[in-house]
Amino acid sequence: MIKIDNIRENIIEAIKQSQLSQAELARRIGVCQQAIGQYLYQNKMPSLETFANLCAVLDLDANEILCIK
């Protein structure tokens, strides 16, 4: 079963492991820097398009982030 909390934790971990600044990551995925902070600290989830860009920029497998095996 897919749980939003697990997805959120996976996104947070991927962002932290990227070692990109919030500003640089935001620039690369086309959102404002505040959006990155919201993903990390305020329980906000990226839109589907932003999620796809995040996966591309961070070289992530969307299935892993979404807890799909």
Backbone as a chain_set.jsonl record, in Angstrom:
{"seq": "MIKIDNIRENIIEAIKQSQLSQAELARRIGVCQQAIGQYLYQNKMPSLETFANLCAVLDLDANEILCIK", "coords": {"N": [[0.84, -1.181, 0.0], [0.557, 2.184, -0.848], [1.781, 4.868, 0.948], [1.423, 8.199, 1.87], [3.125, 9.432, 3.718], [5.429, 7.843, 3.606], [6.271, 8.302, 0.996], [6.79, 11.032, 1.117], [8.903, 11.026, 3.001], [10.831, 9.672, 1.487], [11.228, 11.51, -0.598], [12.259, 13.691, 0.847], [14.635, 12.554, 1.857], [16.001, 12.025, -0.544], [16.369, 14.621, -1.54], [18.016, 15.703, 0.463], [20.257, 14.013, 0.253], [21.186, 14.731, -2.218], [22.815, 16.906, -1.977], [22.572, 19.361, -3.106], [22.022, 22.857, -3.004], [19.047, 24.403, -1.725], [18.262, 26.512, -3.335], [19.62, 25.991, -5.771], [18.578, 23.479, -6.497], [15.87, 24.156, -6.744], [16.02, 25.942, -8.901], [16.837, 24.193, -10.928], [14.645, 22.454, -11.165], [12.577, 24.099, -11.693], [11.004, 25.552, -9.827], [10.143, 27.794, -7.084], [12.495, 28.687, -4.502], [11.353, 28.557, -1.974], [9.458, 26.578, -2.249], [10.92, 24.208, -2.199], [11.767, 24.212, 0.46], [9.259, 23.898, 1.624], [8.627, 21.3, 0.811], [10.505, 19.943, 2.28], [10.054, 20.664, 4.982], [7.369, 21.312, 5.592], [5.317, 19.502, 5.072], [4.365, 19.592, 2.432], [3.609, 18.391, -0.805], [5.16, 17.836, -3.965], [3.854, 18.89, -7.165], [2.69, 16.703, -9.795], [4.118, 17.165, -12.173], [6.324, 18.606, -11.164], [7.344, 16.655, -9.483], [8.168, 14.751, -11.377], [10.188, 16.232, -12.649], [11.905, 16.548, -10.467], [12.67, 13.894, -10.01], [14.061, 13.45, -12.404], [16.168, 15.372, -12.29], [17.493, 14.62, -9.941], [18.189, 12.083, -10.578], [16.502, 9.88, -9.932], [14.571, 6.925, -9.346], [11.285, 6.878, -9.976], [9.485, 4.902, -9.156], [10.721, 3.81, -6.901], [10.692, 5.997, -5.139], [7.95, 6.288, -4.878], [7.376, 4.001, -3.542], [6.835, 1.664, -4.934], [7.155, -1.577, -5.989]], "CA": [[0.0, 0.0, 0.0], [1.305, 3.427, -0.932], [1.458, 5.806, 2.024], [1.955, 9.535, 1.58], [4.242, 9.72, 4.621], [6.622, 7.152, 3.097], [6.702, 9.022, -0.204], [7.368, 12.29, 1.59], [10.206, 10.709, 3.599], [11.746, 9.347, 0.39], [11.559, 12.757, -1.28], [13.137, 14.449, 1.747], [15.947, 11.898, 1.883], [16.637, 12.229, -1.851], [16.803, 16.021, -1.611], [19.161, 15.875, 1.363], [21.413, 13.288, -0.288], [21.661, 15.368, -3.448], [23.784, 17.909, -1.566], [22.335, 20.61, -3.813], [21.349, 23.863, -2.187], [17.638, 24.546, -2.065], [18.177, 27.449, -4.457], [20.06, 25.323, -6.997], [17.59, 22.457, -6.83], [14.681, 24.864, -7.207], [16.306, 26.452, -10.248], [16.901, 23.074, -11.868], [13.347, 21.811, -11.397], [11.625, 25.108, -12.133], [10.113, 26.046, -8.768], [10.816, 28.768, -6.231], [13.258, 28.086, -3.415], [10.45, 28.31, -0.857], [8.774, 25.304, -2.488], [11.804, 23.148, -1.711], [11.636, 24.251, 1.915], [7.958, 23.339, 1.978], [8.715, 19.844, 0.648], [11.353, 19.422, 3.351], [9.685, 20.985, 6.366], [5.984, 21.707, 5.834], [4.373, 18.476, 4.597], [3.838, 19.862, 1.097], [4.069, 17.455, -1.825], [5.277, 18.48, -5.281], [2.892, 18.5, -8.204], [3.168, 15.578, -10.599], [5.151, 17.667, -13.087], [7.503, 18.911, -10.361], [7.879, 15.366, -9.044], [8.883, 14.183, -12.522], [11.422, 17.015, -12.799], [12.749, 16.214, -9.329], [13.243, 12.575, -10.297], [15.029, 13.592, -13.495], [17.337, 16.138, -11.84], [18.214, 13.87, -8.91], [18.42, 10.743, -11.122], [15.761, 8.987, -9.057], [13.556, 6.042, -9.905], [9.996, 7.279, -9.405], [8.891, 3.768, -8.475], [11.306, 3.697, -5.564], [10.179, 7.106, -4.328], [6.541, 6.024, -4.63], [7.293, 2.73, -2.802], [6.282, 0.647, -5.831], [8.205, -2.582, -6.255]], "C": [[0.887, 1.247, 0.0], [0.836, 4.36, 0.179], [2.169, 7.125, 1.762], [3.144, 9.87, 2.467], [5.532, 9.065, 4.145], [7.174, 7.863, 1.862], [7.399, 10.314, 0.199], [8.753, 12.075, 2.191], [11.235, 10.403, 2.514], [12.167, 10.598, -0.376], [12.535, 13.575, -0.437], [14.54, 13.861, 1.742], [16.696, 12.128, 0.57], [17.149, 13.664, -1.987], [18.041, 16.229, -0.75], [20.409, 15.198, 0.811], [21.983, 13.94, -1.544], [22.778, 16.373, -3.174], [23.7, 19.187, -2.407], [21.709, 21.591, -2.84], [19.881, 23.915, -2.605], [17.474, 25.456, -3.279], [18.549, 26.774, -5.769], [19.057, 24.262, -7.433], [16.326, 23.102, -7.385], [14.873, 25.369, -8.64], [16.252, 25.318, -11.266], [15.543, 22.442, -12.151], [12.238, 22.807, -11.707], [10.594, 25.527, -11.099], [10.863, 27.108, -7.967], [11.509, 28.039, -5.068], [12.363, 27.737, -2.23], [9.714, 26.976, -1.018], [9.617, 24.142, -1.983], [11.725, 23.077, -0.191], [10.314, 23.657, 2.373], [7.955, 21.822, 1.825], [9.481, 19.238, 1.818], [10.727, 19.57, 4.737], [8.201, 21.244, 6.625], [4.953, 20.73, 5.266], [3.734, 18.78, 3.243], [4.435, 18.851, 0.128], [4.175, 18.198, -3.158], [4.153, 18.036, -6.208], [3.497, 17.348, -9.0], [4.286, 16.008, -11.546], [6.444, 17.968, -12.329], [8.154, 17.636, -9.861], [8.689, 14.712, -10.164], [10.206, 14.915, -12.75], [12.406, 16.699, -11.678], [13.429, 14.864, -9.549], [14.32, 12.671, -11.377], [16.31, 14.273, -13.015], [18.17, 15.338, -10.838], [18.524, 12.438, -9.338], [17.79, 9.683, -10.216], [14.829, 8.1, -9.862], [12.239, 6.382, -9.217], [9.333, 6.126, -8.66], [9.437, 3.583, -7.064], [10.762, 4.79, -4.64], [8.719, 6.853, -3.95], [6.298, 4.697, -3.905], [6.599, 1.652, -3.625], [7.4, -0.32, -6.196], [8.04, -3.205, -7.599]], "O": [[1.849, 1.337, 0.763], [-0.36, 4.61, 0.328], [3.364, 7.156, 1.47], [4.081, 10.527, 2.014], [6.607, 9.653, 4.261], [8.386, 8.006, 1.704], [8.466, 10.644, -0.318], [9.674, 12.847, 1.924], [12.386, 10.828, 2.613], [13.329, 10.732, -0.759], [13.524, 14.093, -0.956], [15.523, 14.594, 1.633], [17.897, 12.396, 0.58], [18.248, 13.885, -2.496], [19.005, 16.86, -1.184], [21.503, 15.756, 0.895], [23.143, 13.717, -1.887], [23.594, 16.653, -4.053], [24.63, 19.993, -2.422], [20.952, 21.198, -1.952], [19.529, 23.514, -3.714], [16.642, 25.196, -4.148], [17.867, 26.964, -6.776], [18.728, 24.165, -8.615], [15.778, 22.64, -8.386], [13.984, 25.231, -9.481], [15.682, 25.476, -12.345], [15.308, 21.949, -13.254], [11.097, 22.417, -11.955], [9.448, 25.823, -11.439], [12.065, 27.299, -8.147], [11.141, 26.92, -4.711], [12.589, 26.732, -1.556], [9.387, 26.323, -0.027], [9.086, 23.195, -1.403], [11.626, 21.988, 0.376], [10.259, 22.984, 3.402], [7.339, 21.126, 2.632], [9.148, 18.151, 2.29], [10.866, 18.678, 5.575], [7.808, 21.385, 7.783], [3.816, 21.124, 5.008], [2.657, 18.264, 2.947], [5.61, 18.498, 0.224], [3.371, 19.085, -3.444], [3.582, 16.957, -6.054], [4.688, 17.061, -8.879], [5.281, 15.3, -11.703], [7.533, 17.627, -12.793], [9.381, 17.54, -9.818], [9.773, 14.182, -9.921], [11.228, 14.283, -13.014], [13.609, 16.594, -11.918], [14.625, 14.717, -9.299], [15.371, 12.039, -11.269], [17.411, 13.803, -13.302], [19.4, 15.371, -10.878], [19.063, 11.661, -8.549], [18.444, 8.729, -9.795], [14.358, 8.485, -10.932], [12.098, 6.192, -8.009], [8.686, 6.346, -7.636], [8.695, 3.239, -6.144], [10.415, 4.52, -3.49], [8.299, 7.166, -2.836], [5.15, 4.312, -3.679], [5.864, 0.826, -3.084], [8.464, 0.091, -6.658], [8.832, -4.066, -7.982]]}, "num_chains": 1, "name": "protein.A"}
